[in-house]
Amino acid sequence: MPEIAYVNGEFLPLDRAMIHVEDRGFQFGDAVYEVVRTYAGKPFATEEHLARLFRSLDAIELRHRFAPGELKTLIAEAVQRAGFSEAVVYIQITRGHAPRHRGFPSDAVPTLVMTVRELVPLSRDVRENGLTVITLPDNRWARCDIKSVALLANILAYHAAKDAGAHDAIFVDADGAVTEATAGNVFVLGAGQLRTPPKSPKILAGVTREKILQAAGAIGLGVAEERLAKADLLKAEEVFLTSTTAEVVPVVSVDGKPVGTGRPGPVAQRIYEQFVRMFASA
């Protein structure tokens, strides 16, 4: 089955998809994006993802003529055309192409790109054995709530984790507060309560994050959106990360120190199972 793309009104094979060399997304990172996955072949939480996409567009003052309904229809058509049993759809909107200059171009037409690839599920090894993470200073820009394509700091942190023999990194800001992982939100469990950093410009509040809070409440856990410190990761009974494609991923060690028993915990599994029942069942 083909991996396909959609570029400014045209569906085509992924390897034939092109944008202008002076597209501002390419030259400046002047663009925002979203990622939508499917369950049972149907796009999941499209409305929530598109609401966040349009918030990001407003935040960077990107003028456009797109409408949520139009994009929702395109996402559904892209998934249908690709025909994968499960797919991941990447959507990116840039300010368009124009001669390279810092100022907003007055007449550029935004570029809309989508790609559809087969969804590769989280490996059984990671699901069963969990992730190891390191903590790193959060040196990203101050508007992480905008889903910008400018992800160089995340990329460098991820590869620093790999170089250290870990799977991923969790950012800790200058005030000592845990913010998020390189591509996911952070949760800690202790004393029957699930905690995660609050919504703020320091994190990208994930669509899956919201669903996990609901699932945790549904199984009787107390939930709190509040400041977490690095010490909270180390003394937690369980830690896990959430994201659209990985869903719920247990963390078994932080900076070389075990979390809880050093094995994936039962509560994260219960929350994941409840998430599937509530949101991801066919």
CORQUIGI-V405810 format. One record per residue. RES is the residue in three letters. SS is DSSP state (H for helix, E for strand, - for the rest). PSI is psi in whole degrees, 0 to 359 (none if undefined). Layout:
RES & SS & PSI
RES & SS & PSI
This chain:
MET & - & 147
PRO & - & 144
GLU & - & 127
ILE & E & 166
ALA & E & 160
TYR & E & 123
VAL & E & 111
ASN & - & 50
GLY & - & 359
GLU & E & 128
PHE & E & 138
LEU & E & 164
PRO & E & 146
LEU & H & 321
ASP & H & 355
ARG & H & 0
ALA & - & 130
MET & - & 152
ILE & - & 166
HIS & - & 144
VAL & - & 335
GLU & - & 24
ASP & E & 134
ARG & H & 337
GLY & H & 321
PHE & H & 317
GLN & H & 330
PHE & H & 352
GLY & - & 27
ASP & - & 73
ALA & E & 159
VAL & E & 166
TYR & E & 169
GLU & E & 159
VAL & E & 126
VAL & E & 135
ARG & E & 171
THR & E & 155
TYR & E & 130
ALA & - & 35
GLY & - & 4
LYS & E & 134
PRO & E & 137
PHE & - & 132
ALA & - & 40
THR & H & 318
GLU & H & 317
GLU & H & 318
HIS & H & 318
LEU & H & 326
ALA & H & 319
ARG & H & 322
LEU & H & 315
PHE & H & 329
ARG & H & 319
SER & H & 318
LEU & H & 316
ASP & H & 320
ALA & H & 329
ILE & - & 10
GLU & - & 42
LEU & - & 110
ARG & - & 137
HIS & - & 172
ARG & - & 18
PHE & - & 153
ALA & - & 147
PRO & H & 319
GLY & H & 322
GLU & H & 314
LEU & H & 323
LYS & H & 318
THR & H & 319
LEU & H & 320
ILE & H & 313
ALA & H & 318
GLU & H & 320
ALA & H & 317
VAL & H & 317
GLN & H & 318
ARG & H & 320
ALA & H & 318
GLY & - & 13
PHE & - & 151
SER & - & 322
GLU & - & 140
ALA & E & 160
VAL & E & 128
VAL & E & 124
TYR & E & 128
ILE & E & 129
GLN & E & 134
ILE & E & 123
THR & E & 169
ARG & - & 0
GLY & - & 187
HIS & E & 145
ALA & - & 161
PRO & - & 139
ARG & - & 117
HIS & - & 150
ARG & - & 327
GLY & - & 152
PHE & - & 130
PRO & - & 143
SER & - & 337
ASP & - & 12
ALA & - & 144
VAL & - & 125
PRO & - & 145
THR & E & 128
LEU & E & 122
VAL & E & 137
MET & E & 145
THR & E & 149
VAL & E & 123
ARG & E & 161
GLU & E & 136
LEU & - & 123
VAL & - & 114
PRO & - & 159
LEU & - & 138
SER & - & 150
ARG & H & 324
ASP & H & 313
VAL & H & 318
ARG & H & 320
GLU & H & 329
ASN & H & 347
GLY & - & 177
LEU & E & 151
THR & E & 141
VAL & E & 159
ILE & E & 162
THR & E & 145
LEU & E & 153
PRO & E & 139
ASP & - & 100
ASN & - & 22
ARG & - & 174
TRP & - & 172
ALA & - & 8
ARG & - & 60
CYS & - & 349
ASP & - & 345
ILE & - & 126
LYS & - & 75
SER & E & 151
VAL & - & 353
ALA & - & 87
LEU & - & 23
LEU & H & 318
ALA & H & 322
ASN & H & 319
ILE & H & 315
LEU & H & 321
ALA & H & 319
TYR & H & 317
HIS & H & 333
ALA & H & 321
ALA & H & 314
LYS & H & 317
ASP & H & 332
ALA & - & 3
GLY & - & 16
ALA & - & 172
HIS & - & 327
ASP & E & 176
ALA & E & 148
ILE & E & 131
PHE & E & 141
VAL & E & 125
ASP & - & 179
ALA & - & 338
ASP & - & 3
GLY & - & 9
ALA & E & 136
VAL & E & 134
THR & E & 286
GLU & E & 176
ALA & E & 182
THR & - & 338
ALA & - & 40
GLY & E & 163
ASN & E & 157
VAL & E & 135
PHE & E & 144
VAL & E & 148
LEU & E & 134
GLY & E & 141
ALA & - & 39
GLY & - & 12
GLN & E & 138
LEU & E & 130
ARG & E & 147
THR & E & 149
PRO & - & 145
PRO & - & 160
LYS & - & 136
SER & - & 173
PRO & - & 351
LYS & - & 347
ILE & - & 158
LEU & - & 110
ALA & - & 108
GLY & - & 150
VAL & H & 316
THR & H & 324
ARG & H & 313
GLU & H & 319
LYS & H & 323
ILE & H & 321
LEU & H & 319
GLN & H & 318
ALA & H & 320
ALA & H & 317
GLY & H & 325
ALA & H & 336
ILE & - & 10
GLY & - & 9
LEU & - & 144
GLY & E & 143
VAL & E & 145
ALA & E & 134
GLU & E & 102
GLU & - & 167
ARG & - & 135
LEU & - & 139
ALA & E & 164
LYS & H & 323
ALA & H & 330
ASP & H & 328
LEU & H & 320
LEU & H & 334
LYS & H & 2
ALA & - & 153
GLU & - & 323
GLU & E & 150
VAL & E & 140
PHE & E & 161
LEU & E & 152
THR & E & 147
SER & E & 169
THR & - & 312
THR & - & 326
ALA & - & 343
GLU & E & 259
VAL & E & 122
VAL & E & 115
PRO & E & 145
VAL & E & 126
VAL & E & 346
SER & E & 148
VAL & E & 121
ASP & - & 39
GLY & - & 358
LYS & E & 136
PRO & E & 145
VAL & - & 123
GLY & - & 238
THR & - & 355
GLY & - & 10
ARG & - & 157
PRO & - & 137
GLY & - & 161
PRO & H & 332
VAL & H & 318
ALA & H & 320
GLN & H & 318
ARG & H & 319
ILE & H & 317
TYR & H & 315
GLU & H & 322
GLN & H & 321
PHE & H & 313
VAL & H & 315
ARG & H & 318
MET & H & 325
PHE & H & 336
ALA & H & 3
SER & - & 145
ALA & - & none
